């Protein structure tokens, strides 16, 4: 249903959000498939339907994190995930791609068009907006060590984009939606990035113990490695909510340090980190429902071909009290963690262009964007990155991210930019 711009974007027209205190359960969804082809409404519908019908799940996975508002391979058309979300009542954590570009005009244009087209039906599903994804990590010492070609953005750039977004949507139906930024835990604990913490309403953290090589990252230590990184982020947040925007464990792939990818270990991680620490305790977006990163050397999908019967038992057996403090729900304040963070992270540039893109940093993450592929990233020595980010530029001059970890995505995006002369579409 189409509505007028005035009715959809007028201040307070339909300012309603999903319950501020709700602890969302969801997955990440990129804009492209493993072969870098674009996802369309039917693809998103299949994902959202499967997520809500997973057998044995510890709750209803009816939320999704996107990496861009732009439909793959378009300049600024709204991503077709919007329509799929409206039809399946899937809550949306939106993402705007901010690396390697001097503006977010196309990202904002795509979102405004979506609000004009779907009105209150879409606005009511938006639970948060992330300005960027792992941008700070990719330009950090660790990020550049893992991927010298990585493209990210510094804190000043992110802060300016946050202010610009809030200004542009101040008098719209989503004016009260909390705005945040997603990055790696050691980016949040790096004091040079504090301006971003001051500017956001919530912090999103991507953490993959699997990639914490050099830290005895066996599956037996995965829970404690996650807790240290998560608690360090909470401590750095200054009382602001911390959402877990990416975490997961591969069921197949190469050995990473002492970490071994297997279905058994993926299930163990689900129980130890998901059930014990996260599910129904803090907004959580697991990585991932299905693989979107063809270049990644690890596979994280908990389903095969989007079957509602998962690869392993999702029923929670580990529901004991977390050993360390947990982050607050979106409307509450976080408690400070007990552990300290290590490693410093700074932003790295990622795709440029007028289009939008999204990606994830140090080896993890999933992104969605207009025409972005997915690439495999590598974990950082300090464990700041997420496993897979996908990128790849869109032939239609849009920097949009795909889905998946970070490093490879960036490389594929850069390649497309040089080849097509279009803006980089990363994720």
C-alpha positions, 0 to 999 in steps of 0.5 A, spaced: 500 500 500 502 506 498 501 512 502 503 520 501 510 522 503 507 527 508 503 521 511 509 517 512 514 522 514 510 527 518 513 527 525 510 523 530 505 520 524 505 513 527 511 513 532 510 506 535 516 501 536 516 494 538 517 494 545 523 498 548 524 492 553 524 486 548 530 482 547 530 481 540 532 474 537 534 474 530 539 473 524 543 477 519 541 477 512 545 480 506 543 483 500 546 477 496 547 470 495 553 466 495 554 467 488 553 474 489 547 474 485 541 479 488 536 477 493 529 479 492 523 479 496 522 471 495 529 470 498 528 474 504 521 471 505 524 464 505 529 466 510 524 470 515 519 464 514 524 459 516 527 463 522 520 464 525 519 456 524 525 453 527 524 447 531 526 447 538 528 454 538 529 457 545 524 463 542 521 466 536 526 468 531 522 474 528 527 479 527 533 480 522 539 485 522 540 488 515 546 491 512 543 496 507 537 499 505 539 499 498 536 493 493 542 489 490 544 492 484 540 498 484 542 506 486 537 507 491 531 503 491 529 500 497 531 493 499 526 488 498 527 485 505 522 491 507 516 488 503 518 481 506 518 483 513 512 487 512 508 481 510 512 476 515 511 481 521 519 481 522 522 486 526 528 490 522 535 492 525 536 497 519 543 498 517 547 504 513 553 502 509 558 508 511 565 506 509 569 509 504 564 514 502 563 521 503 555 521 504 549 516 506 544 520 501 542 513 497 541 509 504 537 515 506 533 515 500 532 508 500 529 508 507 525 514 505 522 511 499 520 505 503 517 509 508 513 512 503 511 506 500 509 501 506 508 507 511 506 505 518 506 497 516 514 498 515 515 504 521 512 499 526 517 494 525 524 498 525 527 496 532 533 500 531 538 503 526 546 501 525 550 507 522 555 503 519 558 496 521 565 494 523 568 501 520 572 502 526 575 495 526 577 495 519 582 501 519 585 499 526 592 496 526 589 489 527 584 490 522 589 492 517 594 487 519 588 482 517 586 485 511 591 491 508 586 493 503 580 493 508 576 500 507 573 503 513 571 509 516 574 513 522 570 515 528 569 523 526 566 520 519 561 515 523 559 521 528 557 525 523 553 520 519 549 519 525 548 526 526 546 527 519 541 521 519 538 523 526 537 530 523 534 527 516 529 523 520 527 527 526 520 529 524 518 522 521 515 516 523 522 513 526 524 519 529 524 515 536 528 509 533 534 508 537 540 509 533 547 505 534 553 503 530 556 496 530 563 494 531 568 489 534 569 489 541 576 492 541 574 497 537 569 499 543 574 499 548 579 503 544 579 510 547 580 513 540 573 511 538 569 514 544 566 519 540 562 514 537 559 511 544 557 518 546 553 519 539 549 513 539 543 510 543 546 503 543 552 499 541 552 493 537 558 488 538 560 483 533 564 477 537 567 470 534 571 466 539 573 462 533 577 467 530 581 469 537 587 465 534 593 466 539 588 465 545 587 458 546 581 458 542 578 451 543 571 450 543 572 449 551 574 456 552 569 459 547 565 461 552 570 465 557 573 468 551 566 471 549 564 473 556 571 477 556 570 481 550 562 482 551 563 484 558 569 489 556 564 492 551 559 493 556 564 496 561 566 501 555 559 503 553 558 507 559 551 505 561 548 504 554 545 498 551 549 493 548 546 489 543 550 482 540 549 483 532 554 478 530 556 471 533 556 464 531 560 458 530 562 454 523 560 447 522 565 446 517 571 450 514 578 450 516 582 450 523 583 457 526 588 457 531 586 452 536 578 452 533 575 447 529 569 447 525 564 442 526 557 441 527 558 438 534 562 445 536 557 449 533 552 446 537 556 447 543 557 454 542 550 455 541 548 452 548 554 455 551 554 462 549 547 463 546 543 459 551 547 461 557 549 468 556 544 471 550 538 468 548 532 472 551 537 476 555 539 481 550 538 483 543 541 478 539 542 477 532 546 470 530 550 468 525 547 465 521 541 462 518 544 461 512 550 462 508 551 468 504 558 468 503 561 464 497 568 466 498 568 464 506 572 458 508 568 457 513 560 455 513 556 458 519 549 456 517 545 453 522 540 450 517 541 446 510 537 450 504 533 453 509 529 447 512 526 449 519 529 442 522 536 445 524 543 442 523 543 441 531 538 441 537 536 448 538 533 447 545 537 450 550 540 446 556 544 451 558 540 456 562 544 457 568 546 464 570 551 468 566 558 468 570 559 475 568 554 481 567 550 481 561 548 487 557 541 491 558 535 491 554 534 496 549 530 501 553 535 499 560 542 501 561 547 496 561 551 494 567 559 494 567 563 488 565 568 485 570 573 484 564 578 488 561 579 489 553 585 488 550 587 490 543 586 497 540 582 498 534 581 503 529 577 504 523 578 502 516 575 505 510 571 500 505 567 502 499 566 508 496 561 511 491 554 514 492 551 507 493 550 504 500 554 498 502 555 494 508 560 489 511 563 487 517 570 487 519 575 483 522 573 476 519 566 476 521 559 479 520 554 478 515 552 484 511 546 486 506 547 491 501 545 493 494 549 488 490 554 486 495 557 479 495 560 475 501 567 474 503 571 471 508 574 475 513 579 473 518 579 473 525 584 478 529 589 476 533 585 480 538 579 477 537 575 484 534 573 481 528 567 477 526 568 471 522 565 473 515 563 479 511 561 479 505 562 485 500 562 486 493 560 492 489 554 492 485 554 493 477 549 498 478 553 504 481 551 502 489 556 501 494 552 495 497 554 490 502 553 483 501 553 478 507 558 475 511 565 476 514 569 482 513 576 482 510 574 478 503 568 482 502 572 488 502 577 486 497 571 483 492 568 490 493 574 494 491 575 489 485 568 491 483 569 498 484 576 498 479 572 494 474 566 497 474 567 504 476 562 504 480 561 505 488 564 499 492 558 495 495 561 492 501 559 487 506 
